[in-house]
Amino acid sequence: MGQRGFRAAETSRENFQEILTLRCELESMALRQSLDNMSEDWAEQLLLKHHRMTRASSGPHDAFEELHKAFHMAFVDNCQSPLLTRFCSQLYDLNIRYRYIAARTSGYEGRKIGDEHQQILNAVLANDFETANQLLLSHYQTTGAYVVKHIL
């Protein structure tokens, strides 16, 4: 809008559900491809990104958020599809608005997200797509259910 400044995009249950559905579908596809391309270098990068994120969890919020995204994107970075990786990154960014909203409400911090991250990482490192995918999607859907129930 000319001469009216900026406006934040509206949030809605439908928008969030679409983002969550697409994120789950595309990251599942990318995770499968990443595991198909499993290498020692990729496994080391996953461990490193998890370690950095875990260390930052008690530090400044901005530093943690950057490393949190890097950790999640590491699961799809090995899919060898730049377009798919870019879509996953965009969906992460769209989803983060809703996660920030959920994080401000009471009860959200009761989750053991660090444990969820560790379980996902363990399954990926074991090259167990079924378990890793189920854990990753559950991780997203648990946050999604909380957002829908308490926010939207």
C-alpha positions in Angstrom: 0.0 0.0 0.0 1.5 3.3 -1.0 2.3 5.7 1.8 0.9 3.4 4.4 4.0 1.7 5.7 4.3 -2.0 6.3 1.8 -4.5 7.5 2.4 -8.0 8.9 0.9 -10.8 6.9 -2.2 -12.1 8.6 -2.2 -15.5 10.4 -4.9 -18.0 10.0 -5.6 -21.7 10.8 -5.9 -22.5 7.0 -2.6 -20.8 6.2 -0.8 -22.6 9.0 -2.3 -26.0 8.1 -1.2 -25.5 4.5 2.4 -24.6 5.6 2.5 -27.5 8.0 1.2 -30.0 5.4 3.6 -28.8 2.7 6.5 -28.8 5.1 5.8 -32.4 6.2 5.5 -33.6 2.7 8.5 -31.9 1.2 10.8 -32.5 4.1 9.8 -36.2 4.1 10.8 -36.4 0.5 14.0 -34.5 1.0 14.9 -36.6 4.1 14.5 -39.8 2.1 16.7 -38.5 -0.6 19.3 -37.2 1.9 19.4 -40.7 3.5 19.8 -42.3 0.1 22.9 -40.1 -0.3 24.2 -40.8 3.2 27.9 -40.1 3.6 30.3 -39.9 6.5 30.8 -36.1 5.8 27.0 -35.5 6.0 26.8 -37.5 9.3 29.6 -35.4 10.7 27.8 -32.2 9.7 24.6 -33.4 11.4 26.5 -34.1 14.6 28.2 -30.7 14.5 25.1 -28.8 13.8 23.3 -30.6 16.6 26.1 -29.9 19.0 26.2 -26.2 18.1 22.5 -25.9 18.5 22.5 -27.7 21.8 25.2 -25.5 23.2 23.4 -22.4 22.1 20.1 -23.4 23.7 21.1 -21.6 26.9 22.4 -18.6 25.2 20.9 -15.6 23.3 17.6 -16.5 21.5 18.7 -15.2 18.1 21.9 -17.4 18.1 19.8 -20.4 19.0 17.2 -19.8 16.3 19.8 -19.5 13.6 21.4 -22.8 14.7 18.0 -24.4 15.1 17.2 -23.7 11.5 20.6 -24.9 10.4 20.1 -28.2 12.3 16.7 -28.8 10.7 17.9 -27.9 7.3 20.8 -30.2 7.6 18.4 -33.1 7.3 17.4 -32.0 3.9 20.6 -30.5 2.6 21.9 -33.8 1.4 19.0 -34.4 -0.9 21.0 -33.0 -3.8 18.1 -31.0 -5.0 18.7 -27.2 -4.7 15.0 -26.4 -5.5 13.6 -28.8 -2.9 16.1 -27.5 -0.3 15.0 -23.9 -1.1 11.3 -24.8 -0.7 12.0 -26.5 2.6 13.9 -23.4 3.8 11.0 -21.1 2.8 8.5 -23.3 4.5 10.6 -23.3 7.7 10.6 -19.5 7.6 6.9 -19.3 7.1 6.3 -21.8 9.9 8.6 -19.9 12.3 6.0 -17.1 12.8 3.5 -19.5 14.2 6.1 -21.2 16.4 7.0 -17.8 17.9 3.4 -17.2 18.6 3.1 -20.6 20.3 6.3 -20.1 22.3 4.8 -17.1 24.0 1.9 -19.0 25.6 2.1 -21.0 28.8 2.8 -24.7 28.6 4.8 -24.7 25.5 8.1 -24.9 27.3 7.0 -28.2 28.9 8.0 -30.1 25.9 11.4 -31.8 25.8 12.4 -30.6 22.4 16.0 -31.3 23.0 15.1 -35.0 23.5 13.0 -34.9 20.3 16.0 -33.5 18.3 18.3 -36.2 19.7 15.9 -39.0 18.8 15.5 -37.7 15.2 19.3 -37.3 14.9 19.9 -40.9 16.2 17.4 -42.3 13.7 18.9 -40.4 10.8 22.5 -41.5 11.8 21.2 -45.0 11.9 19.9 -44.5 8.3 16.4 -45.5 9.5 14.1 -43.5 7.3 10.9 -44.8 8.7 11.7 -43.9 12.3 13.5 -40.7 11.4 10.6 -39.5 9.3 8.0 -40.5 11.9 9.9 -38.7 14.6 10.4 -35.6 12.4 6.8 -35.3 11.4 5.6 -35.9 14.9 8.0 -33.1 16.1 6.3 -30.7 13.6 2.8 -32.0 14.2 3.1 -31.7 18.0 4.0 -28.0 17.6 1.3 -27.7 15.0 -1.4 -29.1 17.3 -0.3 -26.8 20.0 -0.5 -23.8 17.7 -3.9 -24.7 16.4 -5.3 -25.4 19.9 -4.0 -22.4 21.7 -3.4 -19.7 19.2 -5.6 -19.9 16.2 
